[in-house]
């Protein structure tokens, strides 16, 4: 009689690690360094905050092996759209973080498929939040904080469930600024 395997020990789907394999990999990885690898800020609106600005975030992630581990890069491209501007966004912020991890086990493309959506953003998102708040302040705009990063558990064999990319609208109310998340 064949023995049924539990979901955590089933063979990988399309090269993805099992939950147990992934947990074992994560258990031995350590973050060694995190830095801004590249950044660009474009402000076409001037020193006043546009009204009803919406933020759209796109991401890109890569990895490369290095001695004793790997380096991952996480690029965030942020576009600010405003109701009072036509097709040209009033501002764009692009920042790429480099993250060096030490690891006794080799990173693989299969492991990185999970790592890039689960662990990498946990390390880079707080730095993005700070970078954007600081950049807006230096542009003369009122700043706001990007939302907390939230990841939901995924079903076996499905792509990781993510919170939608933040799309935020800010409205001027007197001298304060309130931000509400668009759906």
PAGULO-883819 format. One record per residue (C-alpha): x, y, z; residue number from 1. Coordinates in pm, 1 decimal. Layout:
REM PAGULO-883819
X,Y,Z,NUM .
...
REM end
This chain:
REM PAGULO-883819
0.0,0.0,0.0,1 .
140.1,341.8,-98.7,2 .
205.1,586.2,179.2,3 .
48.6,929.8,129.8,4 .
294.9,1214.4,166.8,5 .
212.9,1530.6,355.4,6 .
211.1,1861.6,164.4,7 .
537.6,1968.1,332.3,8 .
725.4,1662.5,201.7,9 .
577.2,1626.5,-146.7,10 .
811.1,1658.1,-442.1,11 .
863.9,2010.4,-578.2,12 .
624.1,2156.3,-832.1,13 .
807.1,2299.7,-1134.6,14 .
1138.8,2311.6,-945.1,15 .
993.6,2489.8,-642.9,16 .
1112.2,2368.8,-303.3,17 .
874.6,2192.8,-67.6,18 .
776.3,2393.7,241.3,19 .
1018.9,2183.3,448.5,20 .
1302.5,2239.9,200.4,21 .
1232.4,2611.8,193.9,22 .
1218.8,2632.9,574.7,23 .
1551.9,2449.0,593.3,24 .
1705.3,2691.5,343.2,25 .
1572.0,3001.0,525.2,26 .
1690.6,2863.5,859.3,27 .
2053.5,2883.3,747.8,28 .
2048.4,3213.0,552.0,29 .
2174.3,3533.1,714.6,30 .
2149.8,3889.3,588.3,31 .
2500.5,4034.3,576.6,32 .
2448.8,4376.4,413.0,33 .
2181.2,4592.7,251.6,34 .
2259.1,4905.5,45.0,35 .
2118.4,5141.6,-214.5,36 .
2268.9,5017.4,-539.5,37 .
2102.5,5271.1,-767.8,38 .
1848.2,5552.6,-729.2,39 .
1680.8,5814.3,-945.0,40 .
1428.4,6081.7,-845.8,41 .
1244.3,6295.1,-1101.6,42 .
1020.7,6582.5,-984.9,43 .
828.5,6754.9,-1265.8,44 .
576.3,6921.1,-1035.9,45 .
791.2,7158.9,-830.8,46 .
798.7,7212.2,-457.7,47 .
427.8,7178.0,-384.8,48 .
246.2,6850.1,-333.0,49 .
3.2,6761.0,-613.3,50 .
-354.1,6707.2,-501.0,51 .
-510.3,6365.4,-543.9,52 .
-180.8,6192.1,-621.0,53 .
-187.9,5818.5,-678.8,54 .
119.9,5598.6,-645.0,55 .
188.9,5292.2,-859.4,56 .
475.3,5055.0,-776.2,57 .
643.7,4805.9,-1009.5,58 .
917.7,4568.7,-896.0,59 .
1205.0,4370.0,-1040.6,60 .
1422.4,4111.3,-861.3,61 .
1735.9,3918.6,-952.5,62 .
2005.4,3717.3,-782.3,63 .
2361.2,3607.6,-844.4,64 .
2583.6,3364.5,-657.5,65 .
2887.7,3494.9,-469.3,66 .
3139.4,3327.7,-243.4,67 .
2966.5,3209.0,75.2,68 .
2617.4,3305.5,-41.5,69 .
2435.0,3524.4,-291.7,70 .
2344.2,3883.3,-371.9,71 .
1984.4,3971.5,-450.6,72 .
1876.9,4299.0,-607.0,73 .
1530.3,4441.2,-560.7,74 .
1422.8,4730.3,-784.9,75 .
1120.3,4944.7,-708.1,76 .
986.3,5183.9,-973.7,77 .
734.3,5428.1,-828.1,78 .
520.0,5653.5,-1042.5,79 .
311.6,5935.2,-895.7,80 .
3.5,6023.9,-1099.0,81 .
-209.8,6330.8,-1029.8,82 .
-556.5,6423.3,-1150.6,83 .
-437.8,6768.1,-1258.5,84 .
-154.4,6637.3,-1482.5,85 .
-211.8,6487.0,-1825.6,86 .
1.7,6192.2,-1937.7,87 .
324.0,6303.4,-1768.3,88 .
357.1,6184.5,-1408.1,89 .
449.1,6466.9,-1168.0,90 .
720.6,6249.9,-1014.3,91 .
898.6,5917.0,-1042.3,92 .
1125.1,5744.1,-793.7,93 .
1332.3,5441.8,-883.5,94 .
1553.3,5270.3,-628.4,95 .
1738.5,4939.3,-638.4,96 .
1856.7,4776.7,-318.7,97 .
2140.5,4527.0,-310.8,98 .
2121.8,4263.0,-40.4,99 .
2404.5,4022.7,40.9,100 .
2311.0,3698.3,213.2,101 .
2544.5,3437.0,354.5,102 .
2429.2,3082.7,292.8,103 .
2582.9,2739.0,331.0,104 .
2330.0,2602.3,80.5,105 .
2335.5,2732.0,-276.0,106 .
2053.2,2952.9,-393.7,107 .
1867.4,2806.9,-692.9,108 .
1618.5,2954.8,-937.1,109 .
1345.9,2741.4,-776.9,110 .
1421.1,2865.5,-426.1,111 .
1447.9,3224.4,-552.8,112 .
1098.3,3197.2,-705.9,113 .
965.9,3178.9,-349.1,114 .
1236.3,3391.5,-182.7,115 .
1179.8,3692.3,-413.0,116 .
812.8,3716.3,-314.2,117 .
837.8,3623.4,52.8,118 .
1170.2,3698.4,220.1,119 .
1336.3,3957.6,-3.0,120 .
1056.8,4217.5,29.9,121 .
1049.6,4168.3,407.4,122 .
1407.4,4297.4,409.3,123 .
1380.6,4574.7,146.6,124 .
1029.0,4719.6,198.8,125 .
1112.6,4911.9,520.5,126 .
1403.3,5078.7,339.3,127 .
1176.1,5166.8,46.7,128 .
924.0,5324.9,283.8,129 .
1196.9,5538.3,439.1,130 .
1349.7,5625.7,100.6,131 .
1016.7,5746.0,-42.5,132 .
925.7,5949.1,268.8,133 .
1270.3,6111.7,266.4,134 .
1260.8,6178.9,-110.6,135 .
918.2,6344.9,-89.2,136 .
1039.9,6567.9,193.7,137 .
1347.8,6671.0,-5.1,138 .
1123.1,6750.0,-302.7,139 .
928.8,6989.4,-79.4,140 .
623.1,6764.8,-84.0,141 .
430.9,6652.5,219.7,142 .
529.2,6294.8,285.7,143 .
325.8,5995.9,384.5,144 .
418.9,5643.9,477.3,145 .
371.7,5358.7,233.5,146 .
153.0,5084.2,382.6,147 .
298.3,4792.2,575.2,148 .
400.2,4495.2,363.3,149 .
157.4,4205.1,394.1,150 .
192.0,3861.0,240.1,151 .
-73.2,3591.8,259.8,152 .
4.2,3221.9,265.5,153 .
-16.6,3051.0,-69.3,154 .
-164.7,2721.3,-170.7,155 .
75.6,2450.2,-285.2,156 .
165.8,2494.7,-650.6,157 .
8.8,2841.2,-674.5,158 .
193.4,3167.4,-710.9,159 .
243.6,3349.8,-379.3,160 .
-54.6,3561.5,-283.1,161 .
51.2,3922.9,-249.8,162 .
-119.8,4226.8,-126.1,163 .
-193.7,4442.2,-427.4,164 .
79.2,4690.5,-511.4,165 .
9.4,5002.5,-311.9,166 .
-197.7,5249.9,-503.1,167 .
-255.5,5545.9,-276.0,168 .
-443.3,5868.2,-313.9,169 .
-363.7,6164.7,-94.5,170 .
-597.2,6458.7,-54.6,171 .
-522.0,6793.2,98.2,172 .
-742.0,6871.0,397.1,173 .
-656.1,7201.2,554.8,174 .
-289.9,7195.2,656.8,175 .
-272.3,6820.0,706.3,176 .
-258.6,6542.1,449.2,177 .
-460.6,6223.2,477.1,178 .
-381.3,5918.4,265.5,179 .
-633.4,5651.9,178.4,180 .
-573.4,5330.7,-11.6,181 .
-745.8,5289.7,-346.0,182 .
-907.4,4956.2,-417.2,183 .
REM end
